[in-house]
Amino acid sequence: MTYYILIFLFGLIVGSFLNSVIFRLGKESFLEGRSYCPHCEHELQWKDLIPLFSFVVLKGECRYCGEKIDWQYPLVELSTGLMFGIVFYLTQGSYFSWVQLPITLFWLIVFSALLVVFVYDLKHYIIPDSVLITVLLVALIWYGAGFFTGYYNLSVLTSKLLSGIGASFPLLMIVLLSKGKWMGMGDVKLSFVMGILLGWPLIVVGMFSAFMIGGIMGTVLLAVGRKKMKSKLAFGPLLILGTFIAWGWGQQILSWYLSIIY
């Protein structure tokens, strides 16, 4: 239990860093300079930056100008903490293993980067290439190391590459046929990375989950009047949710589905 408390707290800290990345992405370096209020630009002190705690103590307002703090900040911190806990559980189980630690770290890095894409696309309807390239490079380094150490063989790596191509091709056709009105190239690139990460057959679960969740969300938003038929709906976050679901529970979902049809 102690491990999970520590990993959750570490996730909160990483979530605070991810908020800085999201805010500065495409504008300024997130590795230089102190954090500041986006409204009054006052430099924040350490007591203003304690994940979740500072937001609660300050009652969701800037200490210096009184403007409301965006709910994105505590939600990203909490989501990162929970994500860290889930990844740790699914890769480590009930007991900590040093042998499994590289796998845990790999997926923590991947899903942290994808969380940045999730929030950024949700806010700006843009999937940042720089973050996707980072995820792809991390995956290539991981798979390369796995291949040379015998953890992955050539057929597995080929399957992952074909999964990326297979997942992105239908979305590319949608982009070309709609001339970018229904979907953007960012979604195509993200689906390729998604296939590289999941491989076959988990990519099927990931894509199906993304479209299923999107269909349900779109129907609900239309029903309550929050969206119209021509309104934009960021598809990147749905692809990332699908990736997380397929990675964590894809095999169980496939087994359940096959038990129904056979």
Secondary structure as UniProt FT lines:
FT   HELIX           2..24
FT   TURN            25..27
FT   TURN            38..40
FT   HELIX           46..48
FT   TURN            51..52
FT   HELIX           53..57
FT   TURN            58..60
FT   TURN            63..65
FT   HELIX           72..92
FT   TURN            93..94
FT   TURN            98..100
FT   HELIX           101..124
FT   HELIX           129..148
FT   TURN            149..150
FT   HELIX           154..178
FT   TURN            179..180
FT   HELIX           185..198
FT   TURN            200..201
FT   HELIX           202..223
FT   TURN            224..225
FT   TURN            229..230
FT   HELIX           236..261
//
